[in-house]
Amino acid sequence: MVRWPEGASRRAELAEQGVPRLLLVGQGVTPPPLAPDEDWIRLPADERDVWARLQRLELLRQRRGRRPRLTESGVLDYAGHKVALTLDQRTLLGPLVERFGQVVGWDDLVDALWPEGGGTVEQAIEACGHLRVRIAPTGLSLHAIGHRGLLLDHPVPEPG
């Protein structure tokens, strides 16, 4: 737990070490933009609310250690859940698994799907919609990040 904003340097230290952080934000203070392994609560806060947020951060920490695996036969394996993929889905998912938790640019995804050219970002976006449905049973999250690209990441647990 880190008091915000007075603990800004401690927050940066913990972030560098990969330690999840709960920011304790005072009345009238604007919380900062959060990283995926952070949460915040405004003080004064009920002890049960603080405990719930700490539990959520611990769950996120545990999930961060897991990475999806894409087999050569085209099966996505994550946290004990497996789904078979078509060749196009496998091709699209390859760079996303390789750079798990990072945004993969639309151009990179178009190039993966159509290495000889001829594909468009719009076609890649449509393919992503089908892929999102197909991987849903694994619990992984697939997010379009505006005009930048696509992100495959861990599911984010609900607080509480």
N, C-alpha and C positions, 0 to 999 in steps of 0.2 A: 504494500500500500504506500502510495506517495501523495503527499499534499501538493495540490496545484494552486498557484503557480510557483510557490516557493521551492518545491522539489524538482524543478525542471531539469537540473543537471543530473539528479539521481535517476529521474525518468530516462534520460538519454543513456546513462550507464547501464541500466537494467535492459533497455531495448537492445543495446549493443551485445549484451550477454544472452539475449533471447529469452529473458525472464518476463512472463506476463505481468501486467501492471494494472492495479486498480487505483485510479486517480480520485483523491478526496478533494472535491471542489467546494470552495467556500461560497457563502451567499453573495450574490451579485457578481460573481466571477464567471467569465465565459470559458467553458471547457475548450481545450484544443481539439483540432481534428485528431481522430483516433486511428491508431494502427490496428491491424486485425487481432493482435494479442493484447488488447487493452479494453478497459471499460472505465466508466466513471460513475460517481454517485455524489449528489450534492449533500453537504453537511448542513445541519445535523441530520443524520440518517439513522433509521431503525437498525439495530444490530442484525435482525433477520434479513433485511435487504442487503446489507454489506456481505453477510455470509452467503447469500444466494449468488451474488455477483462473483465472489471469490470461487465458489464451486464451479460456476460457468467458465471462469478463466482457467481453472485446473482441467476441466474437460477439454477445452480448446488446446491446452498444452499437450495433453495426452494424444489428441487427434493429430496434432502437427507432426508427431513422430512417424505417422503412417503415410505411406505414399502409394498411389495406385500403380499397378503393374499391367502392362499390355503384352500379352504373350504373342509369339510368332504366329500362332494359329488364330489370332484375332479375338482373344477373350480378354475383357477388362476385368481385373481382379482388384477389389478394394475392400478391406475390412471384412473379409469372409464372404462378400457378395461378388458373384461373377455374372457377367453378361456377354453373350456372343455378339460380335459386330460384323457388319458387312465390310467388304473391302474398302469402300469409300469412307465409312465411319472410322475404320481402323486408320486409314490414311490421314483423315482430319484429326483424329485424336492423338496420333503419334507425337507431333510437336507439343501438344498441350500436356501430355504426360511427361515428356522430356523436360519441359519447363514448368512443371507443376507449381501452382501458386504464383506464377508470373503471367503478365499479359503477353500473348502471342499476337503479333500484328496481322491485320487482315491480309496484307500482301503475302506474308509468309504462308498463311493458310491457303490462299488462292494458288500459290506456287506448289504447295504440297498436293493439292487436289488435281491441278492441271499443270503438270511439269512442262508440257509442250506448249502451254499458253492457251488462250481462248476462254478461260474462266473469268468470272467477275466476282467482285465483292458481294453483290446481291445474291449470286448463286451460293457463295460460301455461307452467307447469313441463313439462307434457306436450309442448307445442309446442317447447319448448327441447330436449327429448330428440331430437326429429326433426331439429331444426336442427343440433344437434351432429354428428349422423351425416352430414348433407348437406354441411357445411362442412369435414369432416375432410380431404378431399384438398388443401385450401389450407394445412394445417398450423396454422391458427389454433386457439387454445384458448378454449373456452367454459366458464365456471365458475359454478356456483350458489354464491353467497356467503350461506349460511345463510338467514335470514329477510329479509335486506336486499335482495337482487336478483341480477343476473346481470352477469358481467364477460366481455368479449371482449378477448383479449390475444394477444400474440406467443407462439409456442411457447417453452418453456423448455428449452434444450439440456441434455443430461445432462453431468455433470462427467466429465472424463477425456478 
